[in-house]
Amino acid sequence: MRIAKFRYRAALAALLWCVVGAGAASDYQGLRVEPPKAIHGVTLLNPQGQAVAFPLNTSSWQLVAFGYTHCPDVCPMTLHKSALLLEQLGTDAKRLQVVFISIDSSRDNPQAMQDFTASVDARILGLTGDPEALQAVANEFGVLTRRFQGTTALAYTLEHSSFLYLLDPAGRVRLMYSASADGPAIASDLRRLWRDAGLAKN
């Protein structure tokens, strides 16, 4: 019962962003965030252990997911889905940076994140950081987590909300996708957004 309530609260927290634009017509496959939600910056660590500003200071769009390297199911599936999306985009994949942000500062050091993301697709960027930074960025996106303790201090699992967030180059959330969203749907939305922005495929 408590797990069900957690999932409900996680879904509700994320969907509240979309209520503002609920009356607007949309042909997008994802949940449209209108007006787009600006994400306040936070400093995280890249796979080399270097401090980087997030949202990334880049001209690329960013597809952001949250999770942890010890995740038994949802996170690996999300990364594989993201890798397939990049393949589906072909040469347009250069316009999208997939970002996987840790919710587990105790175990997810930069090397762990590098190993985890590179095992799926080297183009996926894994970011981690100290507990305060990771909590701050999770709060920005409304990500909720619940810890289930195991037999030792580091033997625990984390249940977490698992939306994907599409950010434009200005670092604003434009669309959200549930964990069940497929690659072709996201690719379709991206191509429409790029077309509307005058970035049609060359």
C-alpha positions as CSV (number, residue, x, y, z in Angstrom):
1,M,0.0,0.0,0.0
2,R,2.8,2.4,0.9
3,I,4.6,1.7,-2.4
4,A,1.4,2.3,-4.3
5,K,0.9,5.7,-2.5
6,F,4.6,6.6,-3.4
7,R,4.0,5.9,-7.1
8,Y,0.9,8.0,-7.0
9,R,2.6,10.9,-5.4
10,A,5.5,10.7,-7.8
11,A,3.2,10.7,-10.8
12,L,1.1,13.5,-9.4
13,A,4.2,15.7,-8.7
14,A,5.4,15.3,-12.2
15,L,2.0,15.8,-13.8
16,L,1.4,19.1,-12.0
17,W,3.8,20.8,-14.4
18,C,1.4,19.9,-17.3
19,V,-1.8,21.2,-15.7
20,V,-1.0,24.8,-16.7
21,G,-1.1,23.9,-20.4
22,A,-3.8,21.2,-20.2
23,G,-6.2,23.3,-22.3
24,A,-3.8,23.8,-25.2
25,A,-4.0,21.5,-28.2
26,S,-1.0,19.3,-28.7
27,D,0.1,16.7,-31.2
28,Y,3.1,15.7,-29.2
29,Q,3.5,12.1,-27.9
30,G,4.9,13.3,-24.6
31,L,3.3,15.4,-21.9
32,R,3.7,19.1,-22.9
33,V,5.0,21.4,-20.2
34,E,3.5,24.8,-20.9
35,P,4.9,27.3,-20.2
36,P,8.3,25.5,-20.4
37,K,9.8,25.0,-16.9
38,A,13.2,26.6,-16.3
39,I,15.6,24.4,-14.3
40,H,17.8,26.2,-11.8
41,G,21.5,25.4,-12.2
42,V,23.4,23.0,-10.0
43,T,27.0,21.8,-10.1
44,L,27.5,18.1,-10.7
45,L,30.4,15.8,-11.5
46,N,31.0,14.3,-14.9
47,P,32.6,10.9,-15.5
48,Q,36.1,12.4,-15.2
49,G,35.3,13.8,-11.8
50,Q,35.2,17.4,-13.1
51,A,32.6,19.9,-11.9
52,V,30.1,20.7,-14.6
53,A,27.1,23.0,-14.6
54,F,23.7,21.4,-15.1
55,P,21.6,22.0,-17.2
56,L,24.5,21.6,-19.6
57,N,25.8,24.7,-21.3
58,T,25.3,23.3,-24.8
59,S,23.4,24.0,-28.0
60,S,22.0,20.5,-27.9
61,W,18.6,19.4,-26.5
62,Q,18.9,17.2,-23.5
63,L,16.9,14.1,-22.6
64,V,17.3,13.6,-18.8
65,A,16.7,10.5,-16.7
66,F,17.3,9.8,-13.0
67,G,18.4,6.6,-11.5
68,Y,21.3,4.7,-10.0
69,T,23.9,2.1,-11.0
70,H,22.6,-0.6,-8.7
71,C,19.1,-0.4,-10.1
72,P,18.0,-3.9,-11.1
73,D,15.5,-3.1,-13.9
74,V,14.1,0.3,-14.7
75,C,17.4,2.2,-15.1
76,P,19.1,-0.3,-17.4
77,M,15.9,-0.4,-19.5
78,T,15.8,3.4,-19.6
79,L,19.4,3.6,-20.8
80,H,18.8,0.9,-23.5
81,K,15.7,2.8,-24.7
82,S,17.8,6.0,-24.9
83,A,20.5,4.2,-26.9
84,L,17.9,2.9,-29.3
85,L,16.5,6.5,-29.6
86,L,19.9,7.7,-30.6
87,E,20.2,5.0,-33.2
88,Q,16.7,5.9,-34.6
89,L,17.7,9.6,-34.9
90,G,20.7,8.7,-37.1
91,T,22.7,11.8,-38.0
92,D,20.3,13.9,-36.0
93,A,21.5,12.3,-32.8
94,K,24.2,15.0,-32.6
95,R,21.4,17.4,-31.6
96,L,20.5,15.4,-28.5
97,Q,22.5,14.7,-25.3
98,V,21.1,12.0,-23.2
99,V,21.9,12.6,-19.5
100,F,21.6,10.1,-16.7
101,I,21.7,11.7,-13.2
102,S,22.3,9.6,-10.1
103,I,20.1,9.6,-7.1
104,D,22.6,7.5,-5.1
105,S,25.6,9.7,-4.0
106,S,26.8,7.0,-1.6
107,R,27.6,4.4,-4.3
108,D,27.6,6.3,-7.6
109,N,31.0,7.9,-8.0
110,P,32.1,9.2,-11.4
111,Q,33.8,6.0,-12.4
112,A,30.7,3.9,-11.5
113,M,28.6,6.2,-13.6
114,Q,31.0,6.0,-16.5
115,D,31.1,2.2,-16.4
116,F,27.3,2.0,-16.2
117,T,26.4,4.3,-19.1
118,A,29.3,3.3,-21.3
119,S,28.2,-0.3,-21.1
120,V,25.1,0.7,-23.0
121,D,26.1,3.6,-25.2
122,A,29.2,5.9,-24.9
123,R,27.1,8.9,-26.0
124,I,25.1,8.8,-22.7
125,L,26.5,11.2,-20.1
126,G,26.4,10.1,-16.5
127,L,26.4,12.8,-13.8
128,T,26.7,12.4,-10.0
129,G,27.6,14.7,-7.1
130,D,27.4,15.2,-3.4
131,P,24.1,14.5,-1.6
132,E,23.0,18.1,-1.5
133,A,23.6,18.7,-5.2
134,L,21.8,15.5,-6.2
135,Q,18.9,16.3,-3.9
136,A,18.7,19.9,-5.3
137,V,18.5,18.7,-8.9
138,A,16.0,16.0,-8.0
139,N,13.8,18.6,-6.4
140,E,14.0,20.8,-9.5
141,F,12.4,17.9,-11.5
142,G,10.1,16.7,-8.8
143,V,11.8,13.3,-8.6
144,L,10.8,11.3,-5.5
145,T,12.8,8.5,-4.0
146,R,12.2,5.9,-1.3
147,R,14.9,3.8,0.3
148,F,14.5,0.2,1.3
149,Q,17.4,-0.8,3.6
150,G,19.1,-4.2,3.2
151,T,21.2,-6.3,5.6
152,T,24.3,-3.9,5.4
153,A,24.7,-0.2,5.2
154,L,25.3,-0.3,1.5
155,A,22.9,-3.1,0.7
156,Y,19.8,-1.0,-0.1
157,T,17.5,-0.4,-3.0
158,L,15.9,2.8,-4.1
159,E,12.4,3.2,-5.6
160,H,12.1,6.3,-7.7
161,S,9.9,8.1,-10.1
162,S,11.1,7.3,-13.6
163,F,10.0,10.1,-16.0
164,L,12.2,11.2,-18.9
165,Y,12.5,15.0,-19.3
166,L,13.2,16.7,-22.6
167,L,15.1,20.0,-22.2
168,D,15.6,22.6,-24.9
169,P,19.0,24.3,-25.3
170,A,17.9,27.0,-22.9
171,G,17.6,24.4,-20.1
172,R,13.8,24.4,-20.0
173,V,11.7,21.3,-19.7
174,R,9.5,21.1,-22.8
175,L,8.1,17.6,-22.7
176,M,7.9,14.7,-20.3
177,Y,7.6,11.0,-21.0
178,S,6.6,8.0,-18.8
179,A,8.9,5.1,-18.5
180,S,6.7,3.2,-20.9
181,A,7.3,5.7,-23.8
182,D,9.0,4.3,-26.8
183,G,11.8,5.6,-28.9
184,P,9.8,6.3,-32.1
185,A,7.4,8.5,-30.1
186,I,10.2,10.6,-28.6
187,A,12.0,10.8,-32.0
188,S,8.8,12.0,-33.6
189,D,8.5,14.8,-31.0
190,L,12.1,15.8,-31.4
191,R,11.9,16.1,-35.2
192,R,8.8,18.2,-34.9
193,L,10.4,20.5,-32.3
194,W,13.5,20.8,-34.5
195,R,11.4,21.5,-37.6
196,D,9.5,24.2,-35.8
197,A,12.8,25.7,-34.7
198,G,14.1,25.7,-38.3
199,L,16.4,22.8,-37.7
200,A,15.1,20.5,-40.3
201,K,17.3,17.6,-41.3
202,N,19.9,18.6,-43.8
